Amino acid sequence: MTYDDWRYNDFKMKLRQEVLKILLSKYGGQMEGVQPKYSTQSIYECAHDWISQGHKTSFGVAKYYEAYYAKSN
């Protein structure tokens, strides 16, 4: 099965992986028994939006998350 959706080609999937790694390492730190400050859902939504908007690199994704997602948690 092949996907024709440009958001899911090999390059975009690798970029999505990189973006998620950055966001999860910076905002996804969770300690057992402690309510996380940022939701995992917001991190994944941010990564999806970042890729869907056509970004070619992960540069700036943390600032983007802070501007549009961190405040809504």
N, C-alpha and C positions, 0 to 999 in steps of 0.2 A: 504494500500500500504506500502510495506517495502522497505527500501533501503539497498542494500548489499554493497554499497560503504563505505569503512572503514573510510573515512573522515567525514562521516555524522552519525556515531553512537551516542548514547546518551552522552558518555563520551567526544567525540570530539566536539559535539555541545556545551556542557557546557564549555569546554576549549576555544572554539571559542568565546563564550560570555564573558568569563573572559579576553581574549586577547583584544577583541574589547573595553571592558570597560577601560582597562589600556591605550590603545592607544588613544582612543577618549578623555579620561580625560586629558591626557598629551599633545596631539598634535591637538586635534579637537576643542579646544576652539575658537569659532567664535563670533565676535561682529557684530551686525547689521551694515551694511554699510561699513564694513572694509574687505578688501581682506584677507582671511585666509592665514597664512604662509604655512600650510600643507594642501594638498587636502584630502578630505574624501575618494576619490577613492584610493589614495595611502595607506591610513590606512586600508581599507578593503582588498586591494590586499596583503598587508603585513600579515594581519591576515590569509588570505587564504593560503598564502605560508607557514607561520609558521605551520599551522595545516597539510598541505600537506606533509611537510618535516618530519612529524612523531614526533614532539616534544610532550612530555608528560606533561609539565608544562608551565606556562606562564613566568617563570623565564628567563630573558634575552631578552624578546621581545622588550623592549624599546631601548636597545642598538642595536639590530638587525635592528629596524626601522631607527634609526639614521645612521647606517652604510650603509644601502642599499636603503632607500626610502626618507629620509629627504633631502638628497643632490640633488635629482632629481626634487624637487618641485621648 
